[in-house]
Amino acid sequence: MLEDPGAGNPRGLYFIADLANTIEDDPGVGAPALQALLAHHGGPSFMLTEDEARQLREAAARLIRILETDDEDRAAEAINALLDEHPAQPYLVRLPGRPWSMHAKAAGDAAPAHWLLATCALALGLWLGERGRCAWGRCAAPDCDHFFIDTGRRTPQRYCTPRCATRVRVAAHRGRRVID
């Protein structure tokens, strides 16, 4: 069985944002880089062919469209469509030193793209359900377009990293000083 790194927790969701950013930064990213990305996030160890890498990039494009929306109804509709096409078989896993978390598995002969869409749809669906909103987005910094997962509890996150937030804040401060 193929397992995901944790469908309902931010750690697994960081994989989705990282995958989206990797593919947007390099639309032709190859099998070795995608395998390394999966390994970095604790995903299954596929021996990807270049054709499977292409299929993963195409599958990721569907996930990117979900990450681009802040309309929870549209996001839920897209996630449900993915789950209809690529059903996830959820089950609980307790990894050493961690609390129970929801994971997904696919049949051993499932294509990597099927695993990706089933796992990510489950993760995004659980996150949307837990947060009640699209707790993800694209960085609001003018010179950055990376995706992020919003793990904050208070105001919605606008920037992918504190570095981007600081850069925008400093630029706004400097702009106000020039005007004075």
Number of C-alpha atoms within 10 A of each C-alpha: 10 17 21 23 22 27 28 23 17 16 14 21 25 16 23 26 22 18 22 24 18 18 20 18 12 10 14 12 16 19 20 14 13 19 18 14 16 19 14 10 18 16 19 16 13 16 12 18 13 13 11 17 22 18 16 24 24 15 17 21 17 15 24 20 12 23 22 14 15 15 11 16 12 13 22 19 13 18 24 16 13 21 19 12 12 19 20 25 15 17 13 13 14 12 10 7 6 8 9 13 16 18 23 25 18 22 13 10 9 12 15 21 19 20 26 21 23 26 33 27 27 27 27 28 22 16 23 19 15 12 13 10 16 26 22 25 24 21 19 17 19 9 10 12 16 20 25 25 24 21 15 9 9 6 7 14 20 17 23 22 14 10 11 18 16 13 14 17 13 12 11 11 11 11 11 10 9 7 6 5
